[in-house]
């Protein structure tokens, strides 16, 4: 019988193997005390199994509250635990409850983080994965493989009317943008009802496509309760849109998968709230594991932060996240990494140097909107930045070649 194997980074005041056995028992057939029906036959079939433990180090201060150490020492280790697929079948919510449920509450741990998960091949028979992925999103936007998709976020995030938003969209599409999205704070606000916003924006996009043949992808934020999300989705389809955005941590796995299963629109997965899952080094979930669950659900685009970003995440972590998205899974399941957070053209050379890929959706909000020549100049500057990056030019060299990019450097300062 196939097994799902999870890798955890743990800290415990107890002996590492004993603590791992508690985790395995609590998250499968066991509880804090023996119960009559937990037979050897049952345990043989359904009990989780500790596959390996790798001791790392001992520290004197616990990472988070838990059991006190009599010796004053807390042991850190990498632990692998596996479960029979019979425990949860092909049920993502129960799988996640198993791998990320009450184990975080167990007093034996003063630190615990899910680092990775190995998904059996049989999942490919039950989960389609991303309908569009990297190649599909390139096809929808007409962007060749030589460069990333260039995108932006509507700013101000909230407060503009559908008509004012559509005017901004018109400026952006005429400047050659590939992708635009609602901010995650914009759903259906008092002065920008969802349906009115879709109508105003898609008229601009469709008119531009009729004239030029280029159809810009706009990700409308459909995050809501289930019936409303379905209605929002239908509205985008009827208006000939190509993309819907979902705040995946807010909507949840079952809701996201239900939308992805429809398969008519590319799904832009916004991970807002990610910091509470990952920011502590010994609590939560690592992106390597996180992105696999959402690939199974079927999202096509997934946020990964950006090089030299405005948030807390290190460049090494961002690079690792990009690589995780591009790593083949179950024979494919491509997901497009979305680079964002305080981005402008100055980070493009370093992003390309460290990742060696153009399979990205590279988004700049202020980096486009606040360009000295306006949003149109911002779009051109981003395109120039990536031409320079792929050609191996530094930021300084690129300023001598491209005028709009040089203006960006003057405005935002050299960050790469």
VEXDREN-2710 file (C-alpha; in Angstrom, 1 decimal):
% VEXDREN-2710
k/r/px/py/pz
1/UNK/0.0/0.0/0.0
2/UNK/1.4/3.4/-1.0
3/UNK/2.4/5.8/1.8
4/UNK/2.6/9.6/2.2
5/UNK/5.8/10.7/3.9
6/UNK/6.2/14.0/5.7
7/UNK/9.4/15.6/6.7
8/UNK/9.4/17.8/9.9
9/UNK/11.9/20.0/11.6
10/UNK/11.3/19.5/15.3
11/UNK/12.5/20.8/18.6
12/UNK/11.8/18.8/21.8
13/UNK/13.1/18.6/25.4
14/UNK/12.6/14.8/25.2
15/UNK/14.5/12.1/23.4
16/UNK/14.0/12.8/19.7
17/UNK/12.8/9.3/18.7
18/UNK/10.4/9.2/21.6
19/UNK/8.9/12.6/20.6
20/UNK/8.6/11.5/17.0
21/UNK/6.7/8.3/18.1
22/UNK/4.2/10.5/20.0
23/UNK/3.6/12.5/16.8
24/UNK/3.1/9.4/14.8
25/UNK/0.6/8.0/17.4
26/UNK/-1.3/11.2/17.9
27/UNK/-1.8/11.7/14.2
28/UNK/-3.0/8.2/13.4
29/UNK/-4.4/5.4/15.6
30/UNK/-3.2/6.5/19.0
31/UNK/-4.1/8.9/21.7
32/UNK/-2.6/9.9/25.1
33/UNK/-3.6/6.5/26.6
34/UNK/-4.2/3.0/25.3
35/UNK/-7.8/2.3/24.3
36/UNK/-9.4/-1.1/24.0
37/UNK/-10.0/-1.2/20.2
38/UNK/-6.4/-0.2/19.3
39/UNK/-5.4/-3.7/18.4
40/UNK/-2.2/-4.8/16.9
41/UNK/-3.9/-5.6/13.7
42/UNK/-5.4/-2.1/13.5
43/UNK/-2.0/-0.5/14.3
44/UNK/-0.3/-2.6/11.7
45/UNK/-2.7/-1.2/9.1
46/UNK/-3.3/2.4/10.1
47/UNK/-0.6/3.5/12.6
48/UNK/1.8/6.2/11.3
49/UNK/5.4/5.1/11.1
50/UNK/8.6/7.0/12.1
51/UNK/10.8/6.4/9.1
52/UNK/13.9/8.2/10.2
53/UNK/15.4/10.8/12.7
54/UNK/18.4/13.0/12.0
55/UNK/19.7/14.9/15.1
56/UNK/20.9/18.4/14.3
57/UNK/21.7/20.3/17.5
58/UNK/20.9/21.0/21.1
59/UNK/19.9/24.5/22.3
60/UNK/19.3/26.0/25.7
61/UNK/16.2/28.1/24.9
62/UNK/12.9/26.7/23.5
63/UNK/11.7/28.2/20.2
64/UNK/8.1/28.3/21.4
65/UNK/6.3/27.3/24.6
66/UNK/5.9/23.6/25.4
67/UNK/7.1/21.1/27.9
68/UNK/9.9/22.4/30.2
69/UNK/13.2/20.6/30.0
70/UNK/14.6/19.3/33.3
71/UNK/18.1/19.5/31.8
72/UNK/17.5/22.9/30.3
73/UNK/18.3/21.4/26.8
74/UNK/16.1/21.2/23.7
75/UNK/17.0/18.9/20.9
76/UNK/16.5/19.8/17.2
77/UNK/16.1/17.2/14.5
78/UNK/14.7/16.3/11.1
79/UNK/12.1/13.6/11.4
80/UNK/10.3/11.7/8.7
81/UNK/6.9/10.1/9.4
82/UNK/4.7/8.1/7.0
83/UNK/1.1/7.2/6.8
84/UNK/-0.7/4.6/4.7
85/UNK/-2.8/6.1/2.0
86/UNK/-5.7/4.1/3.4
87/UNK/-5.9/6.5/6.3
88/UNK/-7.3/9.4/4.2
89/UNK/-7.6/8.2/0.6
90/UNK/-7.6/11.0/-1.9
91/UNK/-9.1/13.6/0.5
92/UNK/-7.0/16.7/0.7
93/UNK/-8.6/18.3/3.8
94/UNK/-8.1/15.1/5.8
95/UNK/-4.6/14.7/4.4
96/UNK/-3.8/18.2/5.6
97/UNK/-5.4/17.6/9.0
98/UNK/-3.2/14.5/9.3
99/UNK/0.0/16.2/8.4
100/UNK/-0.7/19.6/9.9
101/UNK/-3.4/19.1/12.6
102/UNK/-3.2/18.6/16.3
103/UNK/0.5/17.7/16.2
104/UNK/1.2/21.5/16.6
105/UNK/-0.5/21.3/19.9
106/UNK/1.5/18.4/21.3
107/UNK/3.4/19.5/24.5
108/UNK/6.4/17.3/23.6
109/UNK/7.4/19.8/21.0
110/UNK/8.8/23.3/21.5
111/UNK/9.1/23.7/17.8
112/UNK/7.6/21.9/14.8
113/UNK/7.5/22.7/11.1
114/UNK/6.3/20.7/8.1
115/UNK/9.2/21.0/5.6
116/UNK/8.2/18.7/2.7
117/UNK/5.8/16.0/1.7
118/UNK/6.2/13.1/-0.7
119/UNK/3.0/12.5/-2.7
120/UNK/2.4/9.0/-4.1
121/UNK/2.0/8.7/-7.9
122/UNK/-1.5/7.5/-7.6
123/UNK/-2.6/11.0/-6.7
124/UNK/-2.2/11.9/-10.4
125/UNK/-5.2/9.6/-11.1
126/UNK/-7.4/11.6/-8.8
127/UNK/-6.1/15.2/-9.1
128/UNK/-5.7/16.9/-12.5
129/UNK/-3.5/19.6/-11.1
130/UNK/-3.2/23.0/-12.8
131/UNK/-5.3/23.2/-15.9
132/UNK/-3.2/26.0/-17.5
133/UNK/0.1/26.2/-15.6
134/UNK/3.1/27.9/-17.2
135/UNK/2.5/27.1/-20.8
136/UNK/-1.2/27.8/-20.6
137/UNK/-0.7/31.2/-19.1
138/UNK/1.8/32.0/-21.8
139/UNK/-0.6/31.0/-24.4
140/UNK/-3.5/33.0/-22.9
141/UNK/-1.3/36.1/-22.8
142/UNK/0.7/35.6/-25.9
143/UNK/4.0/36.0/-24.1
144/UNK/7.0/34.0/-25.5
145/UNK/9.3/31.9/-23.4
146/UNK/12.2/34.4/-23.8
147/UNK/10.8/36.6/-21.1
148/UNK/8.5/36.6/-18.0
149/UNK/4.9/37.8/-18.0
150/UNK/5.0/41.4/-16.8
151/UNK/2.2/42.3/-14.5
152/UNK/1.0/44.9/-12.0
153/UNK/-1.6/45.3/-9.2
154/UNK/-4.3/48.0/-9.2
155/UNK/-3.2/50.7/-6.8
156/UNK/-4.7/52.3/-4.8
157/UNK/-5.7/48.9/-3.6
158/UNK/-9.3/49.9/-2.8
159/UNK/-11.4/53.1/-3.3
160/UNK/-11.4/53.7/-7.0
161/UNK/-14.7/53.4/-9.0
162/UNK/-15.0/50.9/-11.8
163/UNK/-14.7/53.7/-14.3
164/UNK/-11.5/55.1/-12.8
165/UNK/-10.1/51.6/-12.6
166/UNK/-10.9/51.0/-16.2
167/UNK/-9.1/54.1/-17.3
168/UNK/-6.0/53.0/-15.5
169/UNK/-6.4/49.5/-17.1
170/UNK/-6.6/51.3/-20.5
171/UNK/-3.3/53.1/-19.9
172/UNK/-1.7/49.8/-18.9
173/UNK/-2.9/47.7/-21.7
174/UNK/-1.9/50.3/-24.3
175/UNK/1.6/50.3/-22.7
176/UNK/2.0/46.6/-23.4
177/UNK/1.3/45.0/-20.0
178/UNK/0.6/41.3/-19.9
179/UNK/-1.2/40.9/-16.6
180/UNK/-3.2/43.0/-14.2
181/UNK/-4.8/41.9/-10.9
182/UNK/-7.1/43.2/-8.2
183/UNK/-5.5/43.8/-4.9
184/UNK/-6.4/41.1/-2.4
185/UNK/-8.2/43.8/-0.4
186/UNK/-10.6/44.4/-3.3
187/UNK/-13.6/42.1/-3.5
188/UNK/-16.9/43.9/-4.1
189/UNK/-16.6/47.2/-2.3
190/UNK/-19.3/49.9/-1.8
191/UNK/-18.1/52.0/-4.7
192/UNK/-16.9/49.2/-6.9
193/UNK/-19.4/46.3/-7.1
194/UNK/-17.9/43.2/-8.6
195/UNK/-20.1/42.9/-11.7
196/UNK/-19.7/46.6/-12.6
197/UNK/-15.9/46.4/-12.3
198/UNK/-15.7/43.3/-14.5
199/UNK/-17.9/45.0/-17.2
200/UNK/-15.9/48.2/-17.2
201/UNK/-12.5/46.5/-17.2
202/UNK/-13.3/43.7/-19.7
203/UNK/-14.7/46.3/-22.2
204/UNK/-11.3/47.9/-22.2
205/UNK/-9.4/44.6/-22.5
206/UNK/-11.7/43.1/-25.2
207/UNK/-11.6/46.3/-27.3
208/UNK/-7.8/46.4/-27.1
209/UNK/-7.7/42.7/-28.1
210/UNK/-10.0/43.3/-31.0
211/UNK/-7.7/46.1/-32.3
212/UNK/-4.3/44.5/-31.6
213/UNK/-4.8/40.8/-31.1
214/UNK/-3.2/40.9/-27.6
215/UNK/-5.5/40.0/-24.8
216/UNK/-4.3/41.1/-21.4
217/UNK/-5.0/38.7/-18.5
218/UNK/-6.9/40.4/-15.6
219/UNK/-7.2/38.5/-12.4
220/UNK/-10.4/39.5/-10.7
221/UNK/-10.5/38.7/-7.0
222/UNK/-13.5/36.3/-6.5
223/UNK/-12.6/35.4/-2.9
224/UNK/-15.9/35.1/-1.1
225/UNK/-18.3/32.5/0.2
226/UNK/-18.9/29.5/-2.1
227/UNK/-22.1/30.6/-3.9
228/UNK/-20.8/34.1/-4.4
229/UNK/-17.5/32.8/-5.8
230/UNK/-19.3/30.6/-8.3
231/UNK/-21.3/33.6/-9.4
232/UNK/-18.2/35.8/-9.7
233/UNK/-16.6/33.1/-11.7
234/UNK/-19.6/32.9/-14.1
235/UNK/-19.5/36.7/-14.5
236/UNK/-15.8/36.6/-15.6
237/UNK/-16.5/33.8/-18.1
238/UNK/-19.5/35.6/-19.6
239/UNK/-17.4/38.8/-20.0
240/UNK/-14.7/36.7/-21.8
241/UNK/-12.1/37.1/-19.1
242/UNK/-9.3/34.6/-18.7
243/UNK/-8.4/34.7/-15.0
244/UNK/-9.7/34.7/-11.4
245/UNK/-7.8/35.4/-8.3
246/UNK/-8.4/33.6/-5.0
247/UNK/-6.9/34.4/-1.6
248/UNK/-6.2/30.7/-0.9
249/UNK/-5.5/30.8/2.8
250/UNK/-8.8/32.7/3.4
251/UNK/-11.0/30.5/1.1
252/UNK/-9.5/27.1/2.1
253/UNK/-8.5/24.0/0.3
254/UNK/-12.0/22.6/-0.6
255/UNK/-13.3/25.9/-1.8
256/UNK/-10.2/26.6/-4.0
257/UNK/-10.3/23.1/-5.5
258/UNK/-14.0/23.4/-6.3
259/UNK/-13.2/26.5/-8.3
260/UNK/-10.1/25.1/-10.0
261/UNK/-12.1/22.0/-11.0
262/UNK/-14.2/24.1/-13.3
263/UNK/-11.2/24.7/-15.6
264/UNK/-12.5/27.6/-17.7
265/UNK/-10.2/30.3/-16.1
266/UNK/-6.6/30.4/-15.1
267/UNK/-6.5/30.6/-11.3
268/UNK/-4.1/33.1/-9.7
269/UNK/-3.4/32.0/-6.1
270/UNK/-2.6/34.8/-3.7
271/UNK/-1.0/33.5/-0.5
272/UNK/-1.8/36.6/1.8
273/UNK/-1.5/35.4/5.4
274/UNK/1.5/33.3/4.5
275/UNK/3.7/35.0/7.1
276/UNK/1.6/33.5/10.0
277/UNK/2.3/30.0/8.6
278/UNK/6.0/30.4/7.8
279/UNK/7.7/33.3/9.4
280/UNK/8.8/31.5/12.6
281/UNK/11.7/29.2/11.7
282/UNK/10.3/26.4/14.0
283/UNK/6.6/26.7/13.5
284/UNK/4.2/26.2/10.6
285/UNK/4.9/24.9/7.1
286/UNK/7.8/25.4/4.6
287/UNK/6.9/26.6/1.1
288/UNK/8.2/23.3/-0.4
289/UNK/5.3/21.4/1.2
290/UNK/2.8/24.2/0.9
291/UNK/3.0/24.6/-2.8
292/UNK/2.5/20.9/-3.4
293/UNK/-1.0/21.0/-1.7
294/UNK/-2.1/23.9/-3.9
295/UNK/-0.7/22.3/-7.1
296/UNK/-2.9/19.3/-6.3
297/UNK/-5.8/21.6/-5.8
298/UNK/-5.2/23.0/-9.3
299/UNK/-4.0/26.6/-9.0
300/UNK/-2.1/27.9/-12.1
301/UNK/-0.2/30.8/-10.6
302/UNK/1.3/31.0/-7.0
303/UNK/2.9/33.9/-5.2
304/UNK/6.6/33.4/-4.1
305/UNK/7.5/36.9/-2.9
306/UNK/10.5/38.5/-4.7
307/UNK/14.2/39.2/-4.5
308/UNK/15.1/42.1/-2.2
309/UNK/11.4/42.4/-1.3
310/UNK/9.7/44.8/1.1
311/UNK/8.8/42.0/3.5
312/UNK/10.8/39.8/5.9
313/UNK/11.7/36.9/3.6
314/UNK/15.3/36.3/2.6
315/UNK/16.4/36.1/-1.0
316/UNK/17.6/32.5/-0.4
317/UNK/14.0/31.6/0.6
318/UNK/12.5/33.3/-2.4
319/UNK/14.9/31.5/-4.8
320/UNK/14.1/28.2/-3.1
321/UNK/10.4/28.9/-3.5
322/UNK/10.7/29.6/-7.2
323/UNK/12.7/26.4/-7.7
324/UNK/10.0/24.4/-5.8
325/UNK/7.3/25.7/-8.1
326/UNK/9.4/24.7/-11.2
327/UNK/10.2/21.2/-9.9
328/UNK/8.2/18.6/-11.8
329/UNK/5.5/16.9/-9.7
330/UNK/3.5/13.8/-10.6
331/UNK/4.7/14.0/-14.2
332/UNK/4.0/17.7/-14.6
333/UNK/1.6/19.9/-12.6
334/UNK/3.3/23.1/-13.7
335/UNK/2.6/26.2/-11.6
336/UNK/3.7/29.7/-12.6
337/UNK/5.7/31.4/-9.8
338/UNK/4.4/34.9/-9.1
339/UNK/7.2/37.3/-8.2
340/UNK/6.0/40.3/-6.3
341/UNK/6.5/42.6/-3.2
342/UNK/8.3/45.8/-3.7
343/UNK/9.6/44.8/-7.1
344/UNK/10.8/47.1/-9.9
345/UNK/13.2/46.6/-12.7
346/UNK/16.3/46.8/-10.5
347/UNK/15.8/43.3/-9.1
348/UNK/15.4/41.7/-12.5
349/UNK/19.2/41.0/-13.1
350/UNK/19.7/39.4/-9.7
351/UNK/16.5/37.4/-10.0
352/UNK/17.6/36.0/-13.4
353/UNK/21.2/35.4/-12.2
354/UNK/20.0/33.3/-9.2
355/UNK/17.1/31.4/-10.9
356/UNK/18.1/31.2/-14.6
357/UNK/14.5/31.2/-15.6
358/UNK/12.0/33.4/-17.3
359/UNK/9.1/31.2/-16.4
360/UNK/7.8/33.8/-14.0
361/UNK/4.9/36.3/-13.6
362/UNK/7.0/39.3/-12.6
363/UNK/4.7/41.9/-10.9
364/UNK/5.4/45.4/-9.8
365/UNK/2.8/47.7/-8.2
366/UNK/4.5/50.9/-7.2
367/UNK/7.4/50.0/-9.5
368/UNK/5.1/50.5/-12.4
369/UNK/2.5/53.0/-11.1
370/UNK/5.0/55.4/-9.6
371/UNK/7.4/55.5/-12.6
372/UNK/8.4/59.1/-13.4
373/UNK/6.8/58.7/-16.9
374/UNK/3.7/57.2/-15.4
375/UNK/2.4/53.6/-15.6
376/UNK/3.1/53.4/-19.3
377/UNK/6.8/54.2/-18.7
378/UNK/6.8/51.7/-15.8
379/UNK/5.7/48.9/-18.1
380/UNK/8.3/49.7/-20.6
381/UNK/11.0/49.9/-17.9
382/UNK/10.1/46.4/-16.6
383/UNK/10.3/45.0/-20.1
384/UNK/13.7/46.7/-20.6
385/UNK/14.9/45.4/-17.3
386/UNK/14.2/41.8/-18.3
387/UNK/15.8/42.2/-21.7
388/UNK/18.9/43.5/-19.9
389/UNK/18.8/40.6/-17.3
390/UNK/18.6/37.9/-19.9
391/UNK/21.4/39.5/-22.0
392/UNK/23.6/39.5/-18.9
393/UNK/23.7/43.3/-18.3
394/UNK/24.1/44.8/-14.8
395/UNK/21.7/47.5/-13.5
396/UNK/24.4/50.1/-14.3
397/UNK/24.9/48.8/-17.8
398/UNK/21.2/48.7/-18.5
399/UNK/20.8/52.4/-17.5
400/UNK/23.1/53.3/-20.4
401/UNK/21.0/51.3/-22.9
402/UNK/17.4/52.0/-21.8
403/UNK/16.0/55.4/-21.0
404/UNK/12.8/54.3/-19.2
405/UNK/14.8/51.9/-17.1
406/UNK/17.3/54.6/-16.2
407/UNK/14.4/56.7/-15.0
408/UNK/13.4/53.8/-12.7
409/UNK/16.8/53.7/-11.2
410/UNK/16.7/57.4/-10.5
411/UNK/13.3/57.0/-8.9
412/UNK/13.7/53.8/-6.9
413/UNK/17.5/53.6/-6.4
414/UNK/19.8/50.7/-7.3
415/UNK/18.7/47.6/-5.3
416/UNK/20.4/45.0/-7.3
END
